[in-house]
Amino acid sequence: MSKNKIKLNIQNIKALPIPTDGKRTYHYDNKVPGLGIMIFPSGTKTFFLYKRVDGKPDKIKLGRFPDMSPEQAVNAAYKLMGEISEGANPNNDKKKFRAEMTFDKLFDRYLNEYAKPHKISWTDDLYYYQKFLNKFDKKKISDINRQDIEKMHNHVKEVSGLYAANRLLALTSKIFNKAIDWGFEGINPALRIKKFKEQSRDRALQATEIGAFFEALNEEPNLILKSYFYMSLLTGARRSNILSMRWDQITFGDPTEWKIPLTKNGESHTVILVPQAVEILNELKGLFDSPWVFFSQASKSGHIEEPKSAWKRILTRADITDLRIHDLRRTLASWQVKTGASSFVIGKTLGHKDKHATAIYARVSKDVARESMENAVNEMFKYSN
């Protein structure tokens, strides 16, 4: 054990070799007794605690890297040590997990213990569960097999498209991986199911259709939804960030800015708000007693979660096909290109994270990014009546 002791930090863990002989390898932390990481031939890396339980040595899984960070693994190890010292037996918990866990209970645990604390887009997970996965609710997770998942994957492709089918497959695999981390000793039924081949998209609203889009959007009777789509176009922010936009994240003034506390790339991002976006916010401000900008009485979260019906109405009125809400983010970027912005200015605008360009993004001033956004938005609005 001693020769395999290292400091279990992110850099060292990423550098650990994948075993090539078909056997898993073990590496132990040089400070926390019994804390280690096992590496499988598949490349999976799982934290564990090596501890005697009821007199027998055991490796108790804590969580997978990088879903679980080294700091979280240390905390989990010490917590488990304390429970074992008080007489708890994790092996009994595993047996109870296997015997009692149905899919609805698993998803509830996944949502509350993993998705909500760690994922900004957890509402997307909830949507996919409610729309497709709840058919498995009362089945024991050990009874859900690969054929079940393949059948669902193909069905979702038929009714919602291959992109939705692939997102659902990835979510299902993640849920079962968490089950394994929590003690499920069965297999992940989503493993080795191939995703449908996706084509890279470059779809954005063109000059020939953006006028019809504005006209259809302005006819939308739901002010909240209309404002949401406008904000998606005017900020280029990600869907999940805009849906969960809060009033306390916005600083009104000169300039008015929106600070997203945590984005998809794991960092905060300050979004420049052009005058047209500020006008929309001023129209919404004070209408509802809610911390959410895009308030909804119908959702549990308190903000709108799934605006697809309204989106479909708008596209039908505009006679526009093959346009997704996410394409509005790409639309802003494409019009910035049309008005002469560089890729680094666009990266600064959209909050991109690229290890090769991060330093250049940092040198792009807010004033330059703001000017680029205003030029692009003003050019688009020339087509609005």
LUMKEDO-276674 format. One record per atom (N, C-alpha, C): residue in three letters; x negated, y, z. Coordinates in steps of 0.05 Angstrom, whole numbers, padded with zeros to 5 digits, always signed. Example, Ala and Ser with C-alpha at 12.3 -4.5 7.8 and 13.67 -1.06 7.14 Angstrom:
REM LUMKEDO-276674
ala-00264-00114+00156ala-00246-00090+00156ala-00264-00066+00156ser-00257-00045+00142ser-00273-00021+00143ser-00258+00001+00157
***
This chain:
REM LUMKEDO-276674
met-00017-00024+00000met+00000+00000+00000met-00017+00025+00000ser-00040+00024+00015ser-00056+00048+00018ser-00067+00059-00008lys-00075+00041-00026lys-00087+00050-00051lys-00067+00063-00069asn-00041+00059-00064asn-00020+00071-00080asn-00008+00096-00067lys-00022+00107-00048lys-00011+00131-00034lys-00019+00156-00049ile+00001+00173-00054ile-00003+00199-00067ile+00015+00219-00055lys+00011+00244-00062lys+00030+00265-00053lys+00053+00264-00073leu+00077+00258-00063leu+00100+00256-00080leu+00112+00283-00086asn+00100+00297-00106asn+00112+00322-00115asn+00119+00318-00145ile+00133+00338-00156ile+00143+00336-00183ile+00121+00330-00203gln+00099+00345-00201gln+00077+00342-00220gln+00065+00314-00219asn+00060+00304-00195asn+00048+00277-00193asn+00067+00255-00202ile+00093+00258-00195ile+00113+00238-00203ile+00115+00237-00234lys+00116+00260-00247lys+00118+00260-00276lys+00093+00247-00289ala+00070+00248-00275ala+00046+00237-00287ala+00042+00207-00282leu+00059+00196-00265leu+00056+00167-00259leu+00062+00150-00284pro+00045+00130-00290pro+00049+00114-00314pro+00073+00095-00312ile+00084+00090-00335ile+00106+00071-00337ile+00094+00043-00339pro+00103+00023-00323pro+00091-00004-00324pro+00096-00017-00351thr+00076-00031-00361thr+00078-00044-00387thr+00079-00074-00386asp+00077-00085-00362asp+00077-00114-00359asp+00104-00126-00351gly+00125-00109-00353gly+00152-00118-00346gly+00159-00118-00317lys+00140-00110-00300lys+00145-00109-00271lys+00145-00080-00261arg+00161-00076-00240arg+00163-00049-00229arg+00138-00043-00212thr+00130-00018-00210thr+00108-00010-00193thr+00118+00008-00171tyr+00101+00009-00149tyr+00109+00024-00125tyr+00087+00044-00118his+00095+00068-00110his+00076+00088-00101his+00088+00101-00076tyr+00071+00105-00056tyr+00080+00115-00030tyr+00070+00143-00024asp+00087+00158-00010asp+00079+00185-00002asp+00057+00184+00019asn+00038+00203+00017asn+00015+00203+00035asn+00021+00216+00062lys+00046+00225+00066lys+00053+00238+00092lys+00077+00225+00105val+00098+00220+00091val+00122+00209+00103val+00120+00178+00104pro+00120+00166+00127pro+00116+00137+00128pro+00140+00122+00116gly+00133+00104+00097gly+00153+00087+00084gly+00167+00099+00060leu+00164+00125+00055leu+00176+00138+00032leu+00160+00132+00007gly+00173+00122-00013gly+00159+00115-00038gly+00176+00120-00062ile+00165+00114-00085ile+00180+00116-00110ile+00173+00091-00126met+00194+00078-00136met+00190+00054-00153met+00194+00062-00182ile+00178+00051-00200ile+00179+00058-00228ile+00186+00032-00243phe+00207+00033-00259phe+00216+00009-00274phe+00204+00010-00302pro+00202-00013-00315pro+00193-00013-00343pro+00209+00004-00362ser+00234+00009-00354ser+00252+00027-00371ser+00244+00056-00369gly+00227+00063-00349gly+00220+00091-00344gly+00235+00104-00321thr+00255+00090-00311thr+00270+00100-00288thr+00252+00102-00263lys+00254+00124-00249lys+00239+00128-00224lys+00258+00133-00201thr+00256+00116-00181thr+00275+00116-00159thr+00261+00118-00132phe+00268+00138-00116phe+00258+00141-00089phe+00269+00118-00071phe+00253+00109-00052phe+00262+00089-00033phe+00249+00093-00006leu+00260+00080+00014leu+00248+00080+00040leu+00242+00051+00048tyr+00217+00045+00053tyr+00209+00018+00062tyr+00210+00018+00092lys+00228+00001+00103lys+00233+00002+00132lys+00242-00026+00141arg+00236-00033+00165arg+00247-00057+00177arg+00275-00052+00187val+00294-00068+00179val+00321-00066+00187val+00330-00093+00199asp+00337-00092+00225asp+00344-00117+00239asp+00321-00137+00237gly+00297-00127+00239gly+00273-00144+00239gly+00263-00153+00212lys+00277-00145+00191lys+00269-00154+00164lys+00261-00129+00147pro+00238-00131+00133pro+00229-00109+00116pro+00248-00105+00092asp+00253-00081+00084asp+00272-00076+00062asp+00264-00050+00048lys+00269-00049+00022lys+00266-00024+00007lys+00294-00013+00002ile+00300+00010+00014ile+00327+00021+00013ile+00326+00044-00007lys+00342+00043-00028lys+00342+00063-00049lys+00354+00089-00038leu+00341+00111-00046leu+00351+00138-00037leu+00363+00154-00060gly+00352+00152-00083gly+00362+00167-00106gly+00342+00168-00128arg+00352+00176-00152arg+00334+00175-00176arg+00321+00203-00180phe+00297+00202-00189phe+00283+00226-00198phe+00289+00230-00227pro+00295+00254-00237pro+00293+00280-00223pro+00320+00289-00210asp+00342+00272-00212asp+00367+00281-00199asp+00362+00287-00170met+00346+00271-00157met+00338+00276-00130met+00309+00288-00130ser+00305+00311-00118ser+00279+00323-00118ser+00262+00310-00095pro+00235+00313-00096pro+00219+00303-00074pro+00227+00314-00047glu+00234+00339-00046glu+00242+00351-00020glu+00268+00337-00010gln+00287+00333-00028gln+00312+00319-00020gln+00306+00290-00011ala+00287+00277-00025ala+00279+00250-00017ala+00268+00249+00011val+00251+00269+00017val+00240+00270+00045val+00262+00273+00065asn+00281+00291+00060asn+00303+00296+00079asn+00320+00270+00082ala+00325+00257+00059ala+00341+00233+00060ala+00327+00211+00075ala+00301+00209+00072ala+00285+00188+00086ala+00286+00192+00116tyr+00282+00217+00125tyr+00282+00222+00154tyr+00310+00218+00165lys+00331+00225+00150lys+00358+00221+00159lys+00364+00191+00162leu+00355+00175+00143leu+00359+00147+00144leu+00343+00134+00166met+00319+00143+00171met+00303+00133+00194met+00318+00137+00220gly+00330+00161+00223gly+00345+00166+00247gly+00369+00148+00250glu+00383+00143+00228glu+00406+00125+00230glu+00398+00096+00236ile+00376+00088+00225ile+00366+00060+00230ile+00358+00058+00259ser+00344+00079+00269ser+00336+00078+00297ser+00359+00076+00317glu+00382+00085+00307glu+00406+00084+00324glu+00423+00059+00320gly+00412+00041+00304gly+00425+00015+00300gly+00440+00011+00274ala+00440+00031+00256ala+00454+00027+00231ala+00440+00008+00213asn+00455-00006+00196asn+00443-00025+00177asn+00453-00017+00149pro+00435-00005+00133pro+00443+00004+00106pro+00452-00020+00089asn+00442-00043+00094asn+00450-00067+00078asn+00480-00073+00082asn+00490-00068+00106asn+00518-00072+00110asn+00535-00051+00095asp+00524-00027+00094asp+00537-00006+00078asp+00539-00013+00049lys+00517-00026+00039lys+00517-00035+00011lys+00539-00055+00006lys+00541-00074+00025lys+00562-00095+00022lys+00590-00082+00022lys+00594-00063+00040lys+00619-00050+00041lys+00625-00035+00015phe+00604-00022+00004phe+00606-00008-00021phe+00616-00027-00043arg+00603-00050-00045arg+00609-00069-00066arg+00638-00080-00063ala+00645-00084-00038ala+00671-00097-00033ala+00695-00078-00037glu+00691-00052-00032glu+00714-00035-00030glu+00715-00013-00052met+00694-00008-00066met+00693+00016-00083met+00708+00012-00109thr+00729+00028-00113thr+00743+00029-00138thr+00734+00054-00153phe+00740+00055-00178phe+00729+00077-00194phe+00738+00104-00185asp+00763+00107-00177asp+00772+00133-00168asp+00757+00143-00143lys+00750+00124-00125lys+00735+00131-00101lys+00706+00138-00109leu+00695+00123-00128leu+00668+00129-00137leu+00667+00157-00150phe+00687+00164-00167phe+00686+00190-00180phe+00689+00212-00159asp+00706+00208-00139asp+00710+00228-00119asp+00683+00233-00104arg+00669+00212-00098arg+00643+00215-00085arg+00623+00229-00104tyr+00623+00220-00129tyr+00605+00232-00149tyr+00610+00262-00151leu+00636+00270-00152leu+00643+00298-00156leu+00635+00315-00132asn+00641+00305-00108asn+00637+00321-00084asn+00608+00321-00073glu+00595+00298-00077glu+00568+00296-00066glu+00546+00301-00086tyr+00553+00300-00112tyr+00532+00305-00132tyr+00539+00328-00151ala+00562+00325-00165ala+00567+00345-00186ala+00571+00373-00176lys+00588+00377-00156lys+00593+00404-00146lys+00569+00417-00134pro+00553+00402-00118pro+00529+00415-00107pro+00507+00420-00127his+00506+00405-00149his+00483+00406-00167his+00488+00415-00196lys+00514+00415-00204lys+00520+00421-00232lys+00539+00445-00235ile+00530+00465-00250ile+00548+00488-00255ile+00572+00478-00271ser+00568+00459-00289ser+00589+00449-00307ser+00605+00426-00295trp+00608+00425-00268trp+00623+00403-00256trp+00652+00403-00264thr+00663+00426-00272thr+00691+00427-00281thr+00694+00411-00307asp+00673+00411-00324asp+00674+00394-00348asp+00676+00365-00341asp+00661+00356-00321asp+00663+00328-00312asp+00691+00322-00302leu+00703+00340-00287leu+00730+00335-00277leu+00750+00333-00300tyr+00746+00350-00320tyr+00764+00350-00343tyr+00763+00323-00357tyr+00738+00313-00363tyr+00735+00288-00377tyr+00747+00265-00361tyr+00743+00266-00335tyr+00754+00245-00317tyr+00785+00245-00319gln+00797+00268-00316gln+00826+00270-00316gln+00838+00262-00343lys+00824+00268-00364lys+00834+00263-00391lys+00829+00234-00401phe+00806+00222-00393phe+00799+00196-00404phe+00792+00175-00383leu+00777+00182-00362leu+00766+00162-00345leu+00785+00152-00323asn+00806+00167-00317asn+00824+00159-00295asn+00839+00133-00302lys+00837+00124-00326lys+00850+00098-00333lys+00836+00075-00317phe+00812+00080-00307phe+00797+00060-00292phe+00802+00062-00262asp+00819+00081-00254asp+00820+00089-00226asp+00820+00066-00206lys+00839+00047-00209lys+00842+00026-00188lys+00826+00001-00193lys+00809+00002-00214lys+00792-00021-00219lys+00767-00020-00201lys+00759-00043-00190lys+00733-00043-00177lys+00712-00038-00197ile+00691-00023-00189ile+00671-00015-00209ile+00656-00039-00220ser+00655-00061-00205ser+00642-00085-00215ser+00659-00099-00236asp+00684-00091-00239asp+00702-00103-00260asp+00702-00087-00286ile+00688-00064-00286ile+00687-00048-00310ile+00662-00058-00326asn+00667-00067-00350asn+00644-00078-00365asn+00638-00062-00390arg+00617-00071-00404arg+00608-00056-00428arg+00629-00054-00449gln+00645-00075-00452gln+00667-00074-00472gln+00687-00052-00466asp+00693-00048-00440asp+00711-00027-00432asp+00700+00000-00441ile+00675+00005-00436ile+00663+00031-00442ile+00660+00035-00472glu+00653+00014-00487glu+00652+00016-00516glu+00679+00022-00528lys+00700+00009-00518lys+00727+00014-00528lys+00735+00043-00522met+00729+00053-00498met+00735+00081-00492met+00719+00100-00509his+00694+00094-00513his+00676+00111-00530his+00688+00114-00558asn+00696+00092-00570asn+00708+00093-00597asn+00735+00107-00597his+00751+00103-00576his+00777+00116-00575his+00774+00147-00573val+00756+00156-00557val+00752+00185-00554val+00741+00197-00579lys+00725+00182-00594lys+00716+00192-00620lys+00740+00197-00639glu+00759+00179-00638glu+00782+00181-00656glu+00800+00204-00648val+00804+00209-00622val+00823+00229-00614val+00811+00257-00609ser+00785+00257-00602ser+00772+00283-00595ser+00746+00288-00609gly+00736+00270-00625gly+00712+00274-00640gly+00688+00262-00627leu+00667+00259-00643leu+00643+00244-00634leu+00627+00259-00613tyr+00628+00286-00613tyr+00614+00301-00593tyr+00626+00296-00565ala+00653+00297-00564ala+00666+00292-00538ala+00661+00263-00529ala+00661+00245-00548ala+00656+00217-00541ala+00628+00213-00530asn+00609+00226-00541asn+00581+00224-00531asn+00578+00237-00504arg+00592+00260-00499arg+00591+00273-00473arg+00603+00255-00452leu+00625+00241-00459leu+00638+00224-00440leu+00621+00199-00434leu+00607+00189-00454leu+00589+00166-00450leu+00567+00173-00431ala+00555+00197-00435ala+00534+00206-00417ala+00544+00210-00388leu+00568+00221-00385leu+00579+00224-00359leu+00584+00198-00345thr+00595+00178-00360thr+00600+00152-00348thr+00575+00139-00339ser+00554+00141-00355ser+00528+00130-00348ser+00517+00143-00322lys+00520+00169-00320lys+00511+00184-00297lys+00526+00175-00272ile+00552+00171-00274ile+00568+00163-00251ile+00559+00136-00241phe+00554+00117-00259phe+00546+00090-00251phe+00517+00091-00240asn+00500+00108-00251asn+00473+00110-00240asn+00474+00120-00211lys+00492+00139-00205lys+00495+00148-00178lys+00506+00125-00160ala+00524+00109-00171ala+00534+00086-00155ala+00511+00068-00148ile+00493+00063-00166ile+00470+00046-00161ile+00452+00058-00139asp+00448+00085-00141asp+00433+00098-00121asp+00445+00095-00093trp+00472+00094-00092trp+00486+00093-00067trp+00491+00064-00057gly+00480+00044-00071gly+00482+00017-00061gly+00495-00003-00079phe+00507+00005-00101phe+00519-00014-00119phe+00497-00030-00133glu+00499-00056-00132glu+00478-00074-00142glu+00486-00087-00168gly+00508-00077-00181gly+00515-00087-00207gly+00499-00072-00228ile+00507-00075-00253ile+00494-00061-00275ile+00510-00037-00284asn+00497-00019-00298asn+00510+00004-00309asn+00522-00005-00336pro+00549-00006-00338pro+00561-00016-00363pro+00558+00002-00387ala+00548+00027-00382ala+00544+00045-00405ala+00516+00044-00416leu+00499+00028-00404leu+00471+00026-00414leu+00471+00012-00441arg+00453+00022-00457arg+00447+00010-00484arg+00471+00013-00503ile+00491+00028-00496ile+00512+00035-00516ile+00502+00059-00531lys+00500+00057-00557lys+00489+00078-00573lys+00508+00101-00577lys+00498+00125-00574lys+00514+00149-00580lys+00519+00151-00610phe+00541+00163-00617phe+00546+00168-00645phe+00526+00190-00655lys+00517+00187-00679lys+00498+00206-00690lys+00510+00233-00694glu+00498+00253-00682glu+00508+00280-00683glu+00491+00297-00703gln+00504+00314-00717gln+00490+00333-00734gln+00485+00359-00719ser+00461+00370-00723ser+00455+00396-00711ser+00473+00417-00723arg+00485+00434-00706arg+00504+00454-00715arg+00491+00481-00718asp+00499+00495-00739asp+00490+00523-00741asp+00515+00540-00747arg+00538+00531-00738arg+00564+00544-00743arg+00566+00570-00727ala+00574+00591-00741ala+00579+00617-00728ala+00599+00632-00745leu+00612+00652-00733leu+00631+00668-00748leu+00617+00685-00768gln+00626+00683-00793gln+00614+00698-00815gln+00629+00724-00820ala+00617+00741-00836ala+00630+00767-00842ala+00657+00763-00857thr+00659+00741-00872thr+00684+00736-00887thr+00707+00726-00869glu+00701+00719-00844glu+00723+00709-00827glu+00725+00723-00800ile+00706+00739-00793ile+00707+00751-00766ile+00730+00771-00764gly+00737+00785-00786gly+00760+00803-00785gly+00786+00788-00778ala+00790+00765-00791ala+00814+00749-00785ala+00813+00739-00756phe+00789+00732-00747phe+00786+00723-00719phe+00794+00745-00699phe+00784+00769-00703phe+00792+00791-00686phe+00822+00796-00686glu+00834+00795-00709glu+00863+00800-00712glu+00878+00778-00696ala+00870+00753-00700ala+00884+00731-00686ala+00880+00733-00656leu+00856+00740-00648leu+00849+00742-00619leu+00866+00765-00606asn+00869+00787-00620asn+00884+00809-00609asn+00914+00803-00607glu+00923+00783-00622glu+00951+00775-00620glu+00956+00755-00597glu+00935+00746-00584glu+00938+00727-00562glu+00953+00740-00539pro+00976+00729-00531pro+00992+00742-00510pro+00980+00739-00481asn+00963+00719-00477asn+00952+00715-00450asn+00927+00732-00448leu+00929+00753-00431leu+00907+00772-00429leu+00882+00759-00418ile+00885+00741-00398ile+00862+00728-00386ile+00847+00712-00407leu+00861+00696-00422leu+00848+00679-00442leu+00836+00696-00465lys+00851+00716-00473lys+00840+00734-00494lys+00814+00746-00485ser+00814+00756-00460ser+00790+00769-00449ser+00767+00749-00446tyr+00773+00724-00439tyr+00753+00703-00437tyr+00739+00699-00463phe+00754+00697-00485phe+00742+00692-00511phe+00725+00716-00520tyr+00736+00740-00515tyr+00720+00764-00521tyr+00694+00764-00506met+00695+00757-00480met+00670+00757-00464met+00650+00737-00474ser+00661+00714-00483ser+00643+00693-00494ser+00628+00704-00519leu+00641+00719-00535leu+00629+00731-00559leu+00610+00754-00552leu+00618+00770-00534leu+00603+00795-00528leu+00579+00791-00510thr+00578+00769-00496thr+00555+00765-00478thr+00537+00742-00488gly+00547+00723-00503gly+00531+00700-00511gly+00525+00681-00488ala+00539+00684-00466ala+00534+00667-00442ala+00547+00640-00447arg+00538+00621-00431arg+00549+00594-00433arg+00577+00592-00422arg+00592+00573-00433arg+00620+00570-00427arg+00625+00567-00397ser+00610+00549-00384ser+00614+00544-00356ser+00609+00569-00339asn+00589+00585-00346asn+00582+00609-00331asn+00605+00630-00334ile+00616+00633-00358ile+00637+00652-00361ile+00663+00644-00347leu+00669+00618-00349leu+00693+00608-00335leu+00692+00614-00305ser+00668+00612-00293ser+00665+00616-00264ser+00654+00643-00257met+00658+00662-00275met+00648+00690-00271met+00663+00702-00247arg+00648+00714-00228arg+00659+00726-00204arg+00654+00757-00205trp+00673+00771-00191trp+00671+00800-00190trp+00646+00808-00174asp+00638+00793-00154asp+00615+00801-00138asp+00589+00796-00152gln+00590+00784-00176gln+00565+00781-00192gln+00561+00804-00211ile+00580+00822-00212ile+00579+00845-00231ile+00572+00871-00217thr+00553+00885-00227thr+00545+00911-00216thr+00554+00932-00236phe+00575+00947-00228phe+00585+00968-00246phe+00568+00993-00243gly+00561+01005-00265gly+00545+01029-00264gly+00533+01035-00291asp+00511+01048-00291asp+00497+01054-00316asp+00468+01044-00314pro+00462+01019-00322pro+00480+01002-00338pro+00497+00984-00320thr+00518+00972-00332thr+00534+00951-00319thr+00522+00924-00327glu+00517+00908-00306glu+00504+00882-00311glu+00518+00859-00296trp+00515+00836-00306trp+00526+00811-00293trp+00503+00793-00286lys+00500+00786-00261lys+00478+00768-00253lys+00490+00740-00247ile+00482+00721-00264ile+00490+00693-00260ile+00470+00681-00241pro+00479+00672-00217pro+00460+00662-00197pro+00445+00637-00205leu+00457+00620-00221leu+00443+00595-00229leu+00454+00587-00257thr+00436+00585-00276thr+00444+00578-00303thr+00436+00549-00308lys+00441+00539-00332lys+00436+00512-00340lys+00406+00505-00337asn+00389+00525-00342asn+00360+00520-00340asn+00349+00521-00312gly+00367+00525-00292gly+00359+00524-00264gly+00350+00550-00253glu+00354+00572-00268glu+00345+00598-00258glu+00368+00618-00260ser+00365+00641-00246ser+00384+00662-00248ser+00380+00677-00274his+00400+00691-00283his+00398+00705-00309his+00416+00730-00307thr+00405+00753-00314thr+00420+00778-00315thr+00430+00783-00343val+00456+00784-00346val+00468+00788-00372val+00474+00817-00377ile+00465+00826-00400ile+00471+00854-00408ile+00500+00856-00417leu+00514+00876-00407leu+00542+00880-00415leu+00544+00904-00433val+00552+00900-00457val+00555+00922-00477val+00581+00937-00470pro+00584+00961-00480pro+00608+00977-00473pro+00634+00963-00478gln+00636+00947-00499gln+00661+00933-00505gln+00667+00912-00483ala+00647+00900-00472ala+00650+00880-00450ala+00659+00894-00424val+00647+00917-00419val+00654+00933-00395val+00683+00942-00397glu+00692+00949-00421glu+00720+00958-00424glu+00739+00935-00418ile+00732+00911-00425ile+00749+00888-00419ile+00750+00883-00389leu+00727+00885-00376leu+00726+00881-00347leu+00743+00902-00332asn+00741+00927-00341asn+00756+00948-00328asn+00786+00944-00331glu+00794+00931-00354glu+00822+00925-00358glu+00832+00904-00339leu+00815+00885-00332leu+00822+00862-00315leu+00820+00869-00285lys+00802+00887-00279lys+00795+00893-00251lys+00820+00903-00236gly+00825+00890-00214gly+00847+00898-00197gly+00874+00886-00204leu+00876+00871-00226leu+00901+00859-00234leu+00910+00836-00215phe+00889+00822-00205phe+00895+00799-00187phe+00877+00800-00162asp+00888+00790-00141asp+00873+00789-00116asp+00858+00763-00116ser+00835+00762-00130ser+00820+00738-00134ser+00791+00745-00137pro+00773+00728-00127pro+00744+00732-00132pro+00736+00726-00160trp+00753+00712-00175trp+00747+00703-00202trp+00756+00724-00223val+00739+00729-00242val+00746+00748-00263val+00769+00736-00280phe+00766+00710-00287phe+00786+00697-00304phe+00804+00680-00287phe+00821+00693-00272phe+00838+00680-00252phe+00858+00661-00264ser+00864+00640-00250ser+00885+00622-00258ser+00900+00610-00234gln+00926+00613-00233gln+00942+00601-00212gln+00945+00570-00215ala+00941+00561-00240ala+00947+00533-00246ala+00924+00514-00239ser+00900+00524-00235ser+00877+00506-00230ser+00870+00505-00201lys+00858+00483-00193lys+00849+00480-00165lys+00826+00499-00159ser+00809+00504-00179ser+00786+00521-00174ser+00793+00550-00171gly+00816+00559-00181gly+00824+00587-00180gly+00817+00603-00205his+00802+00590-00223his+00796+00604-00248his+00804+00586-00272ile+00806+00597-00295ile+00813+00580-00318ile+00791+00559-00323glu+00800+00535-00331glu+00781+00513-00334glu+00781+00502-00362glu+00804+00501-00375glu+00805+00488-00401glu+00822+00504-00421pro+00810+00522-00436pro+00825+00540-00453pro+00829+00530-00481lys+00829+00504-00485lys+00829+00493-00512lys+00855+00499-00527ser+00878+00498-00513ser+00904+00503-00526ser+00905+00531-00538ala+00896+00551-00522ala+00895+00578-00532ala+00875+00581-00555trp+00853+00568-00553trp+00833+00569-00574trp+00845+00558-00600lys+00859+00536-00599lys+00872+00524-00622lys+00892+00544-00634arg+00907+00557-00618arg+00927+00577-00628arg+00913+00599-00643ile+00891+00609-00633ile+00877+00631-00645ile+00865+00623-00672leu+00853+00599-00673leu+00841+00590-00698leu+00863+00585-00719thr+00886+00575-00710thr+00908+00570-00729thr+00918+00596-00741arg+00921+00617-00724arg+00930+00643-00734arg+00909+00655-00753ala+00884+00650-00747ala+00863+00662-00764ala+00856+00645-00788asp+00868+00621-00789asp+00862+00602-00811asp+00832+00596-00813ile+00820+00591-00789ile+00792+00584-00787ile+00790+00555-00778thr+00772+00540-00790thr+00768+00512-00782thr+00740+00507-00773asp+00737+00485-00758asp+00710+00476-00749asp+00695+00498-00734leu+00708+00511-00716leu+00695+00530-00699leu+00701+00523-00669arg+00680+00520-00654arg+00682+00514-00625arg+00677+00538-00609ile+00686+00537-00584ile+00682+00560-00566ile+00652+00565-00563his+00636+00544-00561his+00607+00548-00558his+00595+00562-00582asp+00608+00560-00605asp+00598+00574-00629asp+00598+00604-00626leu+00614+00615-00607leu+00614+00644-00603leu+00587+00653-00592arg+00575+00636-00576arg+00548+00642-00566arg+00528+00643-00589arg+00531+00625-00608arg+00514+00624-00631arg+00520+00648-00650thr+00546+00656-00650thr+00554+00679-00667thr+00539+00704-00659leu+00538+00710-00633leu+00524+00734-00624leu+00495+00733-00633ala+00482+00710-00630ala+00454+00708-00638ala+00451+00712-00668ser+00469+00701-00684ser+00467+00703-00713ser+00470+00732-00722trp+00488+00747-00708trp+00491+00775-00716trp+00468+00792-00706gln+00455+00783-00684gln+00430+00797-00676gln+00409+00793-00698val+00408+00769-00709val+00389+00765-00731val+00395+00783-00755lys+00421+00785-00761lys+00430+00802-00784lys+00421+00831-00780thr+00421+00840-00755thr+00414+00868-00749thr+00385+00871-00742gly+00368+00851-00747gly+00339+00854-00745gly+00326+00846-00720ala+00339+00832-00702ala+00327+00824-00676ala+00308+00801-00681ser+00287+00800-00665ser+00268+00778-00666ser+00278+00755-00649ser+00266+00731-00653ser+00274+00708-00637ser+00269+00711-00608phe+00249+00727-00601phe+00242+00731-00572phe+00263+00750-00559val+00272+00769-00574val+00293+00787-00564val+00319+00771-00560ile+00325+00754-00579ile+00349+00737-00576ile+00347+00718-00553gly+00323+00706-00549gly+00318+00689-00526gly+00322+00703-00500lys+00313+00728-00499lys+00317+00744-00474lys+00347+00749-00470thr+00362+00754-00491thr+00390+00760-00490thr+00406+00736-00479leu+00399+00712-00490leu+00415+00688-00483leu+00405+00673-00459gly+00383+00682-00447gly+00372+00668-00424gly+00360+00642-00430his+00347+00640-00454his+00333+00615-00461his+00309+00610-00443lys+00302+00585-00440lys+00278+00578-00425lys+00261+00560-00443asp+00238+00570-00450asp+00220+00556-00468asp+00192+00560-00457lys+00179+00538-00450lys+00153+00540-00437lys+00132+00554-00454his+00136+00553-00481his+00117+00566-00499his+00124+00596-00502ala+00148+00604-00495ala+00156+00632-00501ala+00164+00647-00476thr+00162+00634-00452thr+00172+00647-00427thr+00157+00673-00422ala+00131+00674-00426ala+00116+00699-00421ala+00124+00721-00440ile+00130+00714-00465ile+00139+00734-00484ile+00167+00744-00477tyr+00185+00726-00469tyr+00212+00734-00461tyr+00209+00755-00438ala+00191+00749-00420ala+00188+00766-00396ala+00180+00795-00404arg+00165+00797-00426arg+00155+00823-00435arg+00176+00839-00451val+00197+00825-00459val+00218+00839-00474val+00235+00855-00454ser+00236+00881-00457ser+00250+00897-00437ser+00280+00895-00441lys+00294+00901-00419lys+00323+00900-00420lys+00334+00921-00440asp+00320+00943-00443asp+00329+00964-00461asp+00329+00954-00490val+00308+00939-00497val+00305+00928-00524val+00327+00907-00529ala+00332+00890-00509ala+00352+00869-00511ala+00380+00882-00513arg+00384+00902-00497arg+00410+00916-00497arg+00415+00929-00525glu+00395+00942-00535glu+00398+00955-00561glu+00405+00934-00583ser+00392+00911-00581ser+00397+00890-00601ser+00426+00880-00598met+00435+00876-00574met+00463+00866-00570met+00483+00887-00580glu+00478+00912-00573glu+00497+00933-00581glu+00498+00936-00612asn+00475+00933-00625asn+00474+00935-00654asn+00490+00912-00666ala+00487+00888-00655ala+00501+00864-00665ala+00531+00867-00661val+00539+00875-00637val+00568+00877-00630val+00580+00899-00647asn+00567+00921-00650asn+00578+00943-00666asn+00582+00935-00695glu+00563+00919-00705glu+00565+00910-00733glu+00589+00891-00736met+00593+00873-00716met+00616+00855-00717met+00642+00871-00716phe+00643+00891-00698phe+00668+00906-00694phe+00675+00924-00718lys+00657+00927-00737lys+00665+00941-00762lys+00686+00926-00777tyr+00689+00900-00771tyr+00709+00883-00785tyr+00735+00881-00769ser+00736+00895-00746ser+00759+00894-00729ser+00777+00918-00735asn+00803+00913-00737asn+00822+00935-00743asn+00828+00950-00717
***
